[in-house]
Amino acid sequence: MLQFDSVKKTKIIVALDYSSKNETMKLVNILDPSLFYLKIGKAMFTRFGLKLIHDLHKLKFKIFLDLKFHDIPNTVFSSVQAAADLGIWMISVHISGGINMLNSAKLALKSFTHNAPMLVGITVLTSLNNHDLKTIGIFHSLHKQIFLLANLAKKCCLDGIVCSGLEAKNIKQQFGNSLKVISPGIRLSGSSNNDQNQIITPELAKKFFIDYIVIGRPVTLSKNPISILDHLNSIL
């Protein structure tokens, strides 16, 4: 029987959803790097580049560089290696890039030994539903697609997957602790879904043994982000 850690606390990754460097640092400067990780996505990286990463590292934050690499194996190898050279804590790639791409991404980290970043695979974006999958030629269910991609991630020795929190319980039951689960689409009870279709509450994140939750707009759009994060920590 597969085992997973029912005691380990779910950890919080704050997605920096800002178009202003000043607003970004205003939040970052009141966060404790021993409690929170930070996510930099495509928009933030395009706007502020390496300087932002260096500034956050100076403040002792661990960074999830969520650029969702998806390209030919050689390009992904170089991209993952470049990210690892920056001292990034976690890197994302699209599992749908296939076995050769995933193996190249993993190979890019071989020389980093104990300093290697976590390599996590994107399954299905939480903005998508079953109808969306059909429009791109995937005719089985969202649930099955996530499981198939998680199985491929495990086969290619990735450290974890990014998936909807609604699927996390099933993934943990199937793979135990062999795959970390990172779930975006976290919303507080009664808050707006925004553009997310697959969302869960922090209470369910804890119940489903999710390793890391990614939360952005409920924090970054709040007038009192620390109170939101304190509330989350009290739940998790």
C-alpha positions in Angstrom: 0.0 0.0 0.0 1.3 3.4 -1.0 2.2 5.7 1.9 2.1 9.5 2.1 2.9 11.9 4.9 -0.3 12.8 6.7 1.6 15.1 9.2 3.7 17.3 6.9 2.4 20.8 6.6 1.3 22.1 3.3 3.6 25.0 2.3 2.7 28.3 0.6 4.1 29.6 -2.6 3.1 33.2 -3.2 2.7 34.1 -6.9 4.0 37.6 -7.5 1.2 38.8 -9.8 2.4 42.4 -10.2 3.2 44.7 -13.1 5.1 47.1 -10.8 8.5 46.3 -9.2 7.7 48.7 -6.4 4.5 46.9 -5.6 6.3 43.6 -5.8 9.0 44.6 -3.3 6.4 46.2 -1.0 4.9 42.8 -0.5 8.2 40.9 -0.5 9.7 43.1 2.2 7.0 42.1 4.7 7.2 38.4 4.0 9.3 35.9 6.0 11.4 33.8 3.7 11.4 31.0 6.2 7.7 30.7 5.8 6.9 31.5 2.2 8.3 30.7 -1.2 7.9 33.0 -4.2 6.7 32.2 -7.7 7.9 34.2 -10.8 5.9 33.5 -13.9 6.2 34.6 -17.5 4.8 38.1 -17.1 7.0 39.0 -14.1 10.1 37.5 -15.7 9.6 39.3 -19.0 9.1 42.6 -17.2 11.9 42.4 -14.6 14.2 39.6 -15.7 17.3 38.4 -13.8 17.5 41.5 -11.6 14.3 40.6 -9.8 15.6 37.0 -9.2 18.9 38.4 -7.8 17.1 40.9 -5.6 14.9 38.1 -4.1 17.8 35.8 -3.6 19.5 38.6 -1.6 16.5 38.5 0.7 16.9 34.7 1.1 13.8 33.7 -0.7 13.5 30.4 -2.6 12.1 30.9 -6.0 9.8 28.8 -8.2 10.6 29.9 -11.7 7.4 29.0 -13.5 8.2 29.5 -17.1 6.6 26.2 -18.2 9.3 25.2 -20.6 7.9 23.3 -23.6 10.2 23.0 -26.7 12.5 20.6 -28.5 14.7 18.6 -26.1 17.9 20.5 -26.8 16.2 23.9 -26.1 14.7 22.7 -22.9 18.0 21.2 -21.8 19.7 24.6 -22.2 16.8 26.5 -20.6 16.6 24.3 -17.5 20.4 24.4 -17.1 20.3 28.2 -17.4 17.6 28.4 -14.7 19.6 26.1 -12.4 22.7 28.3 -12.9 20.6 31.1 -11.3 20.1 29.1 -8.1 16.4 28.6 -8.7 14.7 26.3 -6.2 11.9 24.9 -8.5 11.6 24.8 -12.3 8.5 23.9 -14.3 8.2 22.1 -17.7 5.2 20.9 -19.6 4.9 17.1 -19.3 3.1 17.1 -22.7 6.5 17.9 -24.2 7.1 14.2 -24.2 9.6 11.6 -22.8 12.6 12.9 -24.7 12.1 16.5 -23.6 11.5 15.4 -20.0 14.6 13.3 -20.0 16.6 16.2 -21.4 15.3 18.5 -18.7 16.3 16.0 -16.0 19.7 15.4 -17.6 20.4 19.2 -17.6 20.3 19.0 -13.8 22.7 16.0 -13.4 25.8 18.1 -12.8 24.2 20.1 -10.0 24.0 17.0 -7.6 22.7 18.1 -4.2 22.1 21.7 -5.4 19.8 20.8 -8.2 16.4 22.5 -8.3 13.2 20.6 -8.0 11.9 19.8 -11.5 8.1 19.7 -11.7 5.8 19.0 -14.6 2.7 20.8 -15.6 -0.2 18.5 -16.2 -3.3 20.4 -17.3 -3.8 24.1 -16.7 -6.4 24.9 -14.0 -8.2 27.2 -16.5 -9.1 24.2 -18.7 -12.1 21.9 -18.5 -13.2 18.8 -20.4 -14.6 20.8 -23.3 -11.4 22.6 -23.7 -9.5 19.4 -23.9 -11.7 18.2 -26.8 -11.0 21.3 -28.8 -7.3 20.4 -28.8 -7.9 16.8 -29.7 -7.9 15.1 -26.3 -11.1 13.1 -26.0 -10.8 11.4 -22.6 -11.5 13.2 -19.4 -9.5 15.8 -17.6 -9.1 13.4 -14.7 -7.6 10.7 -17.0 -5.3 13.2 -18.8 -3.9 14.4 -15.5 -3.3 10.8 -14.4 -1.6 9.9 -17.7 0.7 12.9 -17.5 1.5 12.3 -13.8 2.5 8.7 -14.7 4.8 10.0 -17.4 6.4 12.5 -14.9 7.0 9.6 -12.5 8.5 7.5 -15.3 10.9 10.3 -16.2 11.9 10.8 -12.5 10.5 14.3 -12.1 10.3 15.6 -8.6 6.6 16.5 -8.7 3.7 17.7 -10.8 1.5 20.8 -10.9 -2.1 19.9 -11.0 -5.5 21.0 -9.9 -6.1 20.5 -6.2 -9.2 18.6 -7.1 -7.0 15.8 -8.6 -4.4 15.9 -5.8 -6.1 13.3 -3.6 -6.1 10.8 -6.4 -2.5 11.5 -7.3 -1.4 11.0 -3.7 -3.3 7.8 -3.5 -1.7 6.5 -6.7 1.9 7.8 -6.2 2.3 8.5 -2.5 5.3 10.6 -1.7 7.1 9.7 -4.9 5.7 12.8 -6.6 5.3 16.2 -4.9 2.0 17.9 -5.7 1.9 21.6 -6.4 -1.6 23.1 -6.8 -2.6 26.5 -8.0 -6.2 27.8 -8.2 -6.4 28.2 -4.4 -9.3 30.4 -3.4 -10.7 31.4 0.0 -14.3 30.5 0.7 -16.6 33.0 -1.0 -13.9 34.6 -3.2 -13.9 35.0 -7.0 -12.7 32.2 -9.2 -11.3 34.7 -11.7 -10.3 32.7 -14.8 -9.8 29.4 -12.9 -12.1 26.4 -13.5 -10.4 23.9 -11.2 -10.2 25.5 -7.8 -10.1 24.4 -4.2 -10.1 26.0 -0.8 -7.1 25.8 1.6 -9.1 23.5 3.8 -9.3 20.9 1.0 -5.6 21.4 0.2 -4.7 20.3 3.7 -7.2 17.4 3.5 -5.8 16.2 0.2 -2.1 16.3 1.5 -1.0 18.8 -1.2 2.7 19.6 -0.7 2.6 23.2 -1.9 -0.2 25.6 -2.8 0.3 28.5 -5.1 -1.7 31.5 -4.3 -1.6 34.8 -6.1 -4.5 37.2 -6.6 -6.3 36.5 -3.2 -3.0 37.8 -1.7 -1.7 40.3 -4.2 -5.0 42.0 -4.6 -5.7 42.2 -0.9 -5.4 45.4 1.1 -4.0 43.3 3.9 -2.0 40.4 2.4 -0.3 39.4 5.7 -3.7 38.8 7.3 -4.7 36.5 4.4 -1.4 34.6 4.6 -1.7 34.4 8.4 -5.2 33.0 7.9 -3.9 30.4 5.4 -1.1 29.3 7.7 -3.6 28.8 10.5 -5.6 26.5 8.3 -2.7 24.6 6.9 
